[in-house]
């Protein structure tokens, strides 16, 4: 079940970033990197910060997850931006 959930979440994430890329007119690797970083900052970093705070987890956990999520968003955004 976890693998299926991860696959569906990843596909939805890529689809939404592709829609943003298309509608914002992104066309280069730099555009994709910027888009991925902004998506991460606006959604991933903020939601994860709230989660870490409410769960009273160490901020090091946020740091590790934030780096992973930032890299993932930037890579996905760069790929879908160049793919079209």
MMTF fields as JSON, N, C-alpha, C and O atoms, coordinates in Angstrom:
{
  "mmtfVersion": "1.0.0",
  "mmtfProducer": "UNKNOWN",
  "numBonds": 335,
  "numAtoms": 336,
  "numGroups": 84,
  "numChains": 1,
  "numModels": 1,
  "chainsPerModel": [1],
  "groupsPerChain": [84],
  "chainIdList": ["A"],
  "bondAtomList": [4, 2, 8, 6, 12, 10, 16, 14, 20, 18, 24, 22, 28, 26, 32, 30, 36, 34, 40, 38, 44, 42, 48, 46, 52, 50, 56, 54, 60, 58, 64, 62, 68, 66, 72, 70, 76, 74, 80, 78, 84, 82, 88, 86, 92, 90, 96, 94, 100, 98, 104, 102, 108, 106, 112, 110, 116, 114, 120, 118, 124, 122, 128, 126, 132, 130, 136, 134, 140, 138, 144, 142, 148, 146, 152, 150, 156, 154, 160, 158, 164, 162, 168, 166, 172, 170, 176, 174, 180, 178, 184, 182, 188, 186, 192, 190, 196, 194, 200, 198, 204, 202, 208, 206, 212, 210, 216, 214, 220, 218, 224, 222, 228, 226, 232, 230, 236, 234, 240, 238, 244, 242, 248, 246, 252, 250, 256, 254, 260, 258, 264, 262, 268, 266, 272, 270, 276, 274, 280, 278, 284, 282, 288, 286, 292, 290, 296, 294, 300, 298, 304, 302, 308, 306, 312, 310, 316, 314, 320, 318, 324, 322, 328, 326, 332, 330],
  "bondOrderList": [1, 1, 1, 1, 1, 1, 1, 1, 1, 1, 1, 1, 1, 1, 1, 1, 1, 1, 1, 1, 1, 1, 1, 1, 1, 1, 1, 1, 1, 1, 1, 1, 1, 1, 1, 1, 1, 1, 1, 1, 1, 1, 1, 1, 1, 1, 1, 1, 1, 1, 1, 1, 1, 1, 1, 1, 1, 1, 1, 1, 1, 1, 1, 1, 1, 1, 1, 1, 1, 1, 1, 1, 1, 1, 1, 1, 1, 1, 1, 1, 1, 1, 1],
  "groupList": [{"groupName": "UNK", "atomNameList": ["N", "CA", "C", "O"], "elementList": ["N", "C", "C", "O"], "formalChargeList": [0, 0, 0, 0], "bondAtomList": [1, 0, 2, 1, 3, 2], "bondOrderList": [1, 1, 2], "singleLetterCode": "X", "chemCompType": "L-PEPTIDE LINKING"}],
  "groupTypeList": [0, 0, 0, 0, 0, 0, 0, 0, 0, 0, 0, 0, 0, 0, 0, 0, 0, 0, 0, 0, 0, 0, 0, 0, 0, 0, 0, 0, 0, 0, 0, 0, 0, 0, 0, 0, 0, 0, 0, 0, 0, 0, 0, 0, 0, 0, 0, 0, 0, 0, 0, 0, 0, 0, 0, 0, 0, 0, 0, 0, 0, 0, 0, 0, 0, 0, 0, 0, 0, 0, 0, 0, 0, 0, 0, 0, 0, 0, 0, 0, 0, 0, 0, 0],
  "groupIdList": [1, 2, 3, 4, 5, 6, 7, 8, 9, 10, 11, 12, 13, 14, 15, 16, 17, 18, 19, 20, 21, 22, 23, 24, 25, 26, 27, 28, 29, 30, 31, 32, 33, 34, 35, 36, 37, 38, 39, 40, 41, 42, 43, 44, 45, 46, 47, 48, 49, 50, 51, 52, 53, 54, 55, 56, 57, 58, 59, 60, 61, 62, 63, 64, 65, 66, 67, 68, 69, 70, 71, 72, 73, 74, 75, 76, 77, 78, 79, 80, 81, 82, 83, 84],
  "secStructList": [7, 2, 2, 2, 2, 2, 2, 2, 2, 2, 2, 2, 2, 2, 2, 2, 2, 2, 2, 2, 2, 2, 2, 2, 6, 7, 7, 1, 2, 2, 2, 2, 2, 2, 2, 2, 2, 2, 2, 0, 0, 0, 0, 0, 0, 2, 2, 2, 2, 2, 2, 2, 2, 2, 6, 6, 7, 7, 2, 2, 2, 2, 2, 2, 2, 2, 2, 2, 2, 2, 2, 2, 2, 2, 2, 2, 2, 2, 2, 2, 2, 2, 2, 7],
  "xCoordList": [0.816, 0.0, 0.859, 0.521, 1.971, 2.834, 3.438, 3.556, 3.823, 4.405, 3.38, 3.7, 2.154, 1.097, 0.801, 0.626, 0.747, 0.506, 1.632, 1.377, 2.863, 4.004, 3.973, 4.303, 3.581, 3.502, 2.423, 2.657, 1.257, 0.15, 0.505, 0.256, 1.078, 1.463, 2.502, 2.413, 3.479, 4.504, 3.941, 4.337, 3.006, 2.387, 1.538, 1.575, 0.787, -0.03, 0.876, 0.603, 1.947, 2.903, 3.482, 3.526, 3.92, 4.499, 3.46, 3.78, 2.238, 1.163, 0.878, 0.744, 0.788, 0.515, 1.673, 1.446, 2.891, 4.04, 4.059, 4.404, 3.693, 3.633, 2.583, 2.816, 1.435, 0.402, 0.909, 0.696, 1.574, 2.137, 3.177, 3.189, 4.037, 5.079, 4.472, 4.911, 3.474, 2.815, 2.131, 2.294, 1.37, 0.605, 1.457, 1.063, 2.624, 3.523, 4.505, 5.261, 4.492, 5.362, 6.817, 7.705, 7.066, 8.445, 8.955, 8.232, 10.217, 10.717, 12.181, 12.683, 12.865, 14.282, 14.548, 13.683, 15.747, 16.128, 16.071, 15.617, 16.526, 16.489, 15.073, 14.822, 14.144, 12.73, 12.224, 11.506, 12.602, 12.178, 12.749, 12.051, 14.005, 14.637, 13.957, 13.671, 13.702, 13.019, 11.612, 11.19, 10.894, 9.542, 9.57, 8.78, 10.481, 10.586, 10.922, 10.363, 11.841, 12.219, 11.054, 10.849, 10.3, 9.162, 8.025, 7.386, 7.781, 6.758, 7.164, 6.339, 8.441, 8.926, 8.78, 8.297, 9.196, 9.139, 7.703, 7.415, 6.815, 5.433, 4.606, 3.669, 4.935, 4.111, 4.896, 4.553, 5.927, 6.676, 7.312, 7.103, 8.087, 8.814, 7.868, 8.093, 6.82, 5.899, 5.054, 4.891, 4.52, 3.71, 4.559, 4.118, 5.781, 6.663, 7.066, 7.2, 7.262, 7.6, 6.456, 6.688, 5.236, 4.084, 3.983, 3.698, 4.215, 4.14, 5.194, 4.884, 6.419, 7.497, 7.173, 7.421, 6.627, 6.286, 5.196, 5.341, 4.112, 2.995, 3.336, 2.797, 4.225, 4.633, 5.776, 6.205, 6.267, 7.363, 8.587, 9.211, 8.902, 10.066, 11.251, 11.058, 12.462, 13.639, 13.686, 13.26, 14.203, 14.292, 15.273, 15.235, 16.146, 17.047, 16.248, 16.646, 15.13, 14.249, 13.727, 13.704, 13.307, 12.843, 13.948, 13.701, 15.173, 16.293, 16.554, 16.75, 16.559, 16.791, 15.674, 15.931, 14.445, 13.308, 13.231, 12.838, 13.594, 13.538, 14.52, 14.186, 15.724, 16.715, 16.225, 16.32, 15.701, 15.172, 14.044, 14.038, 13.098, 11.939, 12.335, 11.785, 13.275, 13.738, 14.372, 14.064, 15.246, 15.891, 14.85, 14.901, 13.904, 12.866, 12.02, 11.762, 11.589, 10.748, 11.498, 10.936, 12.755, 13.549, 13.772, 13.644, 14.101, 14.325, 13.044, 13.067, 11.939, 10.66, 10.301, 9.905, 10.434, 10.078, 10.971, 10.482, 12.258, 13.161, 12.798, 12.806, 12.482, 12.131, 10.847, 10.807, 9.795, 8.515, 8.553, 7.836, 9.377, 9.497, 10.16, 9.726, 11.199, 11.909, 11.186, 11.373, 10.378, 9.722, 8.746, 8.627, 8.063, 7.037, 7.672, 6.983],
  "yCoordList": [-1.205, 0.0, 1.268, 2.256, 1.23, 2.413, 2.73, 3.9, 1.706, 1.928, 2.562, 3.487, 2.061, 2.612, 4.059, 4.908, 4.333, 5.709, 6.63, 7.729, 6.191, 6.993, 7.255, 8.354, 6.258, 6.418, 7.427, 8.3, 7.309, 8.224, 9.654, 10.6, 9.807, 11.141, 11.759, 12.941, 10.972, 11.475, 11.888, 12.909, 11.086, 11.422, 12.685, 13.522, 12.825, 14.041, 15.262, 16.312, 15.116, 16.213, 16.63, 17.817, 15.661, 15.965, 16.595, 17.509, 16.119, 16.651, 18.12, 18.96, 18.416, 19.793, 20.71, 21.822, 20.261, 21.082, 21.273, 22.353, 20.24, 20.375, 21.412, 22.207, 21.407, 22.415, 23.82, 24.75, 23.969, 25.272, 25.703, 26.854, 24.789, 25.096, 25.547, 26.534, 24.828, 25.155, 26.517, 27.345, 26.741, 27.982, 29.201, 30.33, 28.978, 30.099, 30.356, 31.326, 29.491, 29.678, 29.32, 29.827, 28.448, 28.029, 27.204, 26.368, 27.449, 26.743, 26.318, 25.645, 26.683, 26.343, 25.608, 25.532, 25.073, 24.407, 25.397, 25.054, 26.613, 27.641, 27.934, 28.113, 27.983, 28.183, 27.021, 27.226, 25.804, 24.63, 24.619, 24.283, 24.982, 25.032, 26.078, 25.82, 27.244, 28.295, 27.854, 28.067, 27.243, 26.759, 25.726, 25.802, 24.76, 23.734, 24.321, 23.913, 25.284, 25.917, 26.705, 26.686, 27.391, 28.164, 27.26, 27.548, 26.185, 25.223, 24.644, 24.529, 24.28, 23.747, 24.779, 24.458, 26.016, 27.058, 27.36, 27.51, 27.448, 27.817, 26.715, 26.99, 25.473, 24.368, 23.397, 23.192, 22.81, 21.783, 22.272, 21.687, 23.341, 23.838, 24.336, 24.098, 25.021, 25.588, 24.511, 24.527, 23.581, 22.507, 21.623, 21.214, 21.333, 20.485, 21.196, 20.549, 22.509, 23.265, 23.2, 23.018, 23.348, 23.249, 21.844, 21.677, 20.847, 19.466, 19.196, 18.603, 19.622, 19.417, 20.141, 19.612, 21.338, 22.104, 21.419, 21.254, 21.02, 20.41, 19.022, 18.601, 18.313, 16.984, 17.052, 16.034, 18.28, 18.515, 17.654, 17.065, 17.607, 16.869, 17.826, 19.039, 17.302, 18.175, 18.861, 18.29, 20.078, 20.821, 20.177, 20.456, 19.321, 18.585, 17.681, 17.451, 17.174, 16.356, 17.205, 16.757, 18.431, 19.331, 19.568, 19.549, 19.792, 20.057, 18.909, 19.131, 17.71, 16.537, 16.387, 16.2, 16.47, 16.326, 17.489, 17.3, 18.672, 19.847, 19.721, 20.04, 19.258, 19.075, 18.043, 18.251, 16.934, 15.889, 16.437, 16.256, 17.101, 17.625, 18.701, 18.749, 19.557, 20.604, 19.986, 20.386, 19.02, 18.363, 17.673, 17.77, 16.977, 16.274, 17.238, 16.982, 18.33, 19.299, 19.949, 20.133, 20.295, 20.935, 19.966, 20.353, 18.719, 17.73, 17.476, 17.451, 17.289, 17.057, 18.257, 18.093, 19.452, 20.655, 20.824, 21.19, 20.567, 20.684, 19.667, 19.991, 18.443, 17.393, 17.732, 17.693, 18.063, 18.324, 19.613, 19.74, 20.566, 21.8, 21.521, 22.043, 20.711, 20.404, 19.358, 19.317, 18.526, 17.419, 17.902, 17.293, 18.967, 19.417, 20.129, 20.592],
  "zCoordList": [0.0, 0.0, 0.0, -0.653, 0.738, 0.809, -0.549, -0.914, -1.3, -2.62, -3.56, -4.306, -3.518, -4.371, -3.997, -4.871, -2.713, -2.262, -2.713, -3.204, -2.551, -2.988, -4.482, -4.927, -5.258, -6.711, -7.1, -7.936, -6.5, -6.804, -6.39, -7.138, -5.217, -4.74, -5.667, -5.999, -6.084, -6.998, -8.345, -8.907, -8.864, -10.149, -10.058, -10.96, -8.997, -8.811, -8.682, -9.263, -7.92, -7.759, -9.112, -9.433, -9.895, -11.205, -12.133, -12.894, -12.075, -12.927, -12.578, -13.468, -11.293, -10.862, -11.255, -11.731, -11.065, -11.463, -12.975, -13.454, -13.733, -15.191, -15.596, -16.506, -14.928, -15.212, -14.898, -15.675, -13.765, -13.412, -14.436, -14.872, -14.813, -15.793, -17.118, -17.709, -17.57, -18.836, -18.77, -19.666, -17.711, -17.594, -17.278, -17.569, -16.683, -16.389, -17.526, -17.492, -18.526, -19.683, -19.442, -20.126, -18.472, -18.199, -19.38, -19.922, -19.778, -20.952, -20.846, -21.747, -19.794, -19.677, -18.367, -17.494, -18.246, -17.003, -15.847, -14.755, -16.082, -15.037, -14.576, -13.385, -15.535, -15.174, -14.324, -13.345, -14.702, -13.945, -12.545, -11.588, -12.419, -11.097, -10.214, -9.044, -10.772, -10.013, -9.611, -8.475, -10.542, -10.246, -9.124, -8.183, -9.226, -8.188, -6.829, -5.811, -6.814, -5.551, -4.948, -3.734, -5.792, -5.287, -4.805, -3.793, -5.52, -5.074, -3.723, -2.816, -3.592, -2.322, -1.204, -0.118, -1.469, -0.444, -0.027, 1.16, -0.996, -0.707, -0.089, 0.662, -0.39, 0.098, 0.972, 2.136, 0.428, 1.155, 2.437, 3.499, 2.347, 3.519, 4.604, 5.791, 4.196, 5.188, 5.865, 7.085, 5.084, 5.674, 6.584, 7.658, 6.139, 6.936, 8.224, 9.262, 8.178, 9.392, 10.397, 11.592, 9.923, 10.821, 11.406, 12.591, 10.575, 11.038, 12.119, 13.153, 11.887, 12.858, 14.161, 15.245, 14.058, 15.255, 16.07, 17.282, 15.422, 16.149, 16.682, 17.705, 15.997, 16.465, 17.468, 18.012, 17.709, 18.649, 18.328, 19.21, 17.037, 16.587, 16.492, 16.404, 16.51, 16.396, 15.031, 14.028, 15.002, 13.744, 12.776, 11.578, 13.283, 12.39, 11.456, 10.314, 11.943, 11.101, 9.953, 8.806, 10.259, 9.203, 8.195, 6.989, 8.674, 7.778, 6.819, 5.624, 7.319, 6.47, 5.453, 4.264, 5.913, 5.001, 4.022, 2.871, 4.454, 3.586, 2.433, 1.292, 2.724, 1.663, 0.654, -0.555, 1.157, 0.265, -0.594, -1.812, 0.034, -0.695, -1.703, -2.803, -1.343, -2.257, -3.505, -4.628, -3.304, -4.446, -5.319, -6.546, -4.689, -5.451, -6.271, -7.447, -5.677, -6.394, -7.553, -8.633, -7.334, -8.383, -9.54, -10.701, -9.239, -10.299, -11.088, -12.318, -10.39, -11.078, -11.944, -13.098, -11.401, -12.155, -13.381, -14.45, -13.246, -14.393, -15.468, -16.656, -15.061, -16.034, -16.764, -17.994, -16.027, -16.714, -17.527, -18.52, -17.116, -17.896, -19.239, -20.266, -19.237, -20.482, -21.327, -22.543, -20.713, -21.403, -22.458, -23.521, -22.18, -23.122, -24.237, -25.146]
}
